[in-house]
Amino acid sequence: MVWFEVVTNPTLKMTDIEAVVALVRKKVPDALICVDNTFLTPYLHKPLDYGVDIVMHSITKYMNGHSDVLMGSLATNDEKIAEQIKFFQMALGAVPSPFDCYMVQRGLKTLAIRLREHCSNAKVVAEYLEGHPMIDKVLYPGLASYSQHGLANRLLKEYGGMVSFYVKGSGEQTRRFLKNLKIISLGFSLGGYESLAELPITMTHSQLSDEAKDAIGVTNTLVRLSVGLENPTDLSKDLDRALRAAMV
Ligand SMILES: *Cc1c(COP(=O)(O)O)cnc(C)c1O
């Protein structure tokens, strides 16, 4: 099995899905190719169109979108794989409740408009942070400065709602910055209507070894931001105020 994300968590580095599928099909024709599409959703990118076998979503995130359900999904266009997954679902009994399914179906009805808003808000915030004197570097596929901007243009409908950035300061100042945010909450999750910021090194990615953290750029000043549906000017002001308060 080959498993990857097209926009990766938490540094938003991109994987060229066309190149990976071509390489795997040539070298290991019977390998299963699986993509975790949680950060993008089918609105921004459809991995099955690129010839992968299985697409996974954490429905908990953008797909439900309202931070009130825990659920996951697997999608495939291969009858045989679908049968096998269905067998496991039946045999193991790990099925979601009717109420959770109802909630997710409601959430999905606004997926497209929510994603458009997440993307446009994220672009405003990313551009704001890029011009901010207390920010070292912003990682966002929609910025011209992003190292894989061309790949993003090739693979994505828009650039997504996740923005990561390095604070120009110490780890202590970065933690203080997160504590000083008022509109944006601290949280592990993402993809909901509300903006959430987190410190990958001590939160979502704390279980990685120090070497692995170094290798992917998870430092004590890296912040991951899930840009919500609030007014983007309010979000930029919140970030600015918290940064200034952390640096004094
Ligand atoms: C949250 C997340 C998961 C796990 O999903 P849960 O619904 O929290 O179990 C998997 N992959 C990515 C990219 C995620 O963000």
The ligand as an SDF file (V2000), in Angstrom:
LIG
                    3D

 15 15  0  0  0  0  0  0  0  0999 V2000
   -8.1340   14.6370   11.7110 C   0  0  0  0  0  0  0  0  0  0  0  0
   -7.4430   13.9330   10.6190 C   0  0  0  0  0  0  0  0  0  0  0  0
   -7.4680   12.5460   10.5530 C   0  0  0  0  0  0  0  0  0  0  0  0
   -8.1880   11.7110   11.6070 C   0  0  0  0  0  0  0  0  0  0  0  0
   -9.5480   11.9030   11.5700 O   0  0  0  0  0  0  0  0  0  0  0  0
  -10.5330   11.7940   12.8430 P   0  0  0  0  0  0  0  0  0  0  0  0
  -11.8670   12.0560   12.2530 O   0  0  0  0  0  0  0  0  0  0  0  0
  -10.0890   12.8360   13.8290 O   0  0  0  0  0  0  0  0  0  0  0  0
  -10.3570   10.4170   13.3650 O   0  0  0  0  0  0  0  0  0  0  0  0
   -6.8080   11.9310    9.5080 C   0  0  0  0  0  0  0  0  0  0  0  0
   -6.1520   12.6490    8.5670 N   0  0  0  0  0  0  0  0  0  0  0  0
   -6.1130   13.9860    8.5910 C   0  0  0  0  0  0  0  0  0  0  0  0
   -5.3660   14.7070    7.5190 C   0  0  0  0  0  0  0  0  0  0  0  0
   -6.7450   14.6790    9.6090 C   0  0  0  0  0  0  0  0  0  0  0  0
   -6.6810   16.0200    9.6450 O   0  0  0  0  0  0  0  0  0  0  0  0
  1  2  1  0
  2  3  1  0
  2 14  2  0
  3  4  1  0
  3 10  2  0
  4  5  1  0
  5  6  1  0
  6  7  2  0
  6  8  1  0
  6  9  1  0
 10 11  1  0
 11 12  2  0
 12 13  1  0
 12 14  1  0
 14 15  1  0
M  END
$$$$
